[in-house]
């Protein structure tokens, strides 16, 4: 009686392991490679045949000639995809206030003439710590600095931003955003023309 119950249980375990652990993942991977190859391979961006980043994960930019993204709360380095997390610092926590003040100071140091209000996404981290997008307000806030440091007109930099705006999901959900890596690569391409 014991063997009559154990044998089917073990057989079911191995069959389900093969189906759910081998066959199904291979099927899903194959379908993804056929229908969504770019996304299945990390949505990588290539320049000169080499990957320079992904459209899905932010990168740290601190050179004033580039657009800056959101603060990353991942450790031990910014935008560490294997350590995705928010800071979990509450709005009344002095550590958050210090972080925001430090970022405001950094933005003011690189652009002392800019008296506009600093958009909140430039001084706070995202929930994942990997956010690759900034709001249009955050992008436009940085336009004067980038235009000045690159010797470009503000209209030219604004046009680059406009070319890299991602609209709302289904035209209803969320706000239009700009991918920081894509817009920075476009600035570099402009320099190389």
C-alpha positions in Angstrom: 0.0 0.0 0.0 2.9 2.4 0.8 4.5 1.7 -2.6 1.2 2.2 -4.3 1.0 5.7 -3.0 4.7 6.7 -3.1 5.4 5.6 -6.7 2.7 7.8 -8.3 3.8 10.7 -6.1 7.4 10.4 -7.1 6.5 9.9 -10.7 4.2 13.0 -10.6 6.9 15.0 -9.0 9.4 14.2 -11.8 6.9 14.7 -14.6 5.9 18.1 -13.2 9.6 19.0 -12.6 10.4 18.3 -16.3 7.3 20.2 -17.5 7.6 23.2 -15.3 11.3 23.3 -14.9 12.5 22.5 -18.4 9.8 22.3 -21.1 7.8 25.4 -20.1 10.9 27.7 -19.6 12.3 26.6 -22.9 9.0 27.2 -24.6 8.6 30.7 -23.1 12.2 31.6 -23.9 11.8 30.4 -27.5 8.5 32.4 -28.0 10.2 35.5 -26.5 13.2 35.1 -28.8 11.0 34.8 -31.9 8.5 37.5 -31.2 10.3 39.9 -28.8 14.1 39.4 -29.4 15.2 42.9 -28.4 13.2 42.8 -25.1 14.2 39.2 -24.4 17.8 40.1 -24.6 17.7 43.0 -22.2 16.7 45.9 -24.5 20.4 46.7 -25.0 21.6 49.8 -26.8 24.6 49.3 -29.0 27.1 51.9 -30.2 30.0 50.8 -32.5 28.9 47.2 -32.1 29.3 47.3 -28.3 26.6 47.5 -25.7 26.5 50.8 -23.8 23.5 50.2 -21.7 19.9 49.1 -21.5 16.7 51.1 -22.1 15.4 49.4 -19.0 18.0 50.3 -16.3 19.4 53.7 -15.5 23.0 54.7 -15.4 24.8 57.2 -13.2 25.6 60.5 -15.0 27.4 63.2 -13.0 29.1 65.1 -15.8 27.3 68.4 -16.0 27.3 68.2 -19.8 24.8 65.3 -19.6 21.3 64.9 -18.3 21.2 63.5 -14.8 18.7 60.9 -13.8 17.1 60.0 -10.5 19.2 59.2 -7.5 19.7 55.4 -7.2 19.3 53.8 -3.8 20.9 50.5 -4.8 24.1 49.3 -3.2 27.1 48.9 -3.2 27.0 51.0 -6.4 24.3 53.1 -8.1 21.9 51.4 -10.5 23.0 47.9 -9.4 20.4 45.7 -11.1 21.2 42.8 -8.8 20.3 44.9 -5.8 17.1 46.7 -6.9 15.5 48.5 -4.0 14.2 51.8 -2.8 15.8 53.6 0.1 12.8 53.0 2.4 13.5 56.4 4.0 10.3 58.0 5.1 9.4 61.6 4.3 10.2 62.8 7.9 13.5 60.9 8.2 16.4 63.3 8.5 18.5 61.1 6.2 16.0 61.8 3.3 16.1 65.5 4.0 20.0 65.4 4.0 20.0 63.4 0.7 17.6 65.9 -0.9 19.6 68.9 0.3 22.9 67.3 -1.0 21.3 66.7 -4.4 19.9 70.3 -4.6 23.4 71.6 -3.7 25.0 69.5 -6.4 22.5 70.8 -9.0 23.0 74.4 -7.9 26.8 74.0 -8.0 26.8 72.8 -11.7 24.1 75.4 -12.7 24.2 78.4 -10.3 22.3 80.7 -12.6 19.3 78.4 -12.8 16.7 79.7 -10.3 13.8 77.5 -11.5 12.2 75.1 -9.0 14.0 71.7 -9.1 11.7 68.9 -10.1 11.2 66.3 -7.3 12.4 63.4 -9.4 15.9 65.0 -9.6 16.3 65.0 -5.8 14.6 61.7 -4.8 15.2 58.0 -5.7 12.7 55.8 -7.3 11.1 52.7 -5.7 13.4 50.3 -7.6 16.6 52.5 -7.5 17.0 51.6 -11.2 14.7 54.2 -12.9 16.0 55.1 -16.3 13.5 57.9 -16.9 13.0 61.4 -15.8 10.0 63.7 -16.1 9.8 66.3 -18.9 10.1 68.9 -16.1 13.3 67.4 -14.9 14.7 67.3 -18.5 13.7 70.8 -19.3 15.2 72.0 -16.0 18.6 70.8 -17.1 18.4 72.1 -20.7 20.1 75.5 -20.0 23.1 73.9 -18.2 23.6 71.4 -21.0 23.2 73.9 -23.8 25.7 76.3 -22.2 28.3 73.6 -21.4 28.1 72.1 -24.9 27.9 75.3 -26.8 24.5 74.5 -28.2 21.3 76.5 -28.3 18.6 75.7 -25.8 16.2 75.1 -28.6 18.5 72.4 -30.1 18.8 70.6 -26.7 15.0 70.9 -26.2 14.4 69.3 -29.6 16.7 66.4 -28.6 14.5 66.0 -25.5 11.3 66.1 -27.5 12.6 63.4 -29.9 13.1 61.0 -26.9 9.9 61.5 -25.1 8.0 58.3 -24.2 4.2 59.0 -24.0 1.7 57.7 -21.5 0.9 54.0 -21.5 -2.2 53.5 -23.7 -2.3 57.3 -23.8 -3.9 57.3 -20.4 -1.6 55.9 -17.7 1.4 57.8 -16.3 3.2 60.9 -17.5 5.4 61.5 -20.5 9.0 60.7 -19.6 12.5 60.9 -21.1 15.0 58.0 -21.1 18.2 59.6 -19.7 20.6 57.2 -21.5 19.0 57.7 -24.9 18.9 61.5 -24.7 22.6 61.5 -23.5 23.6 59.3 -26.4 21.8 61.6 -28.8 23.8 64.5 -27.4 27.0 62.6 -28.0 25.9 61.8 -31.6 25.2 65.4 -32.2 28.8 66.2 -31.1 30.2 63.6 -33.5 28.4 65.0 -36.6 
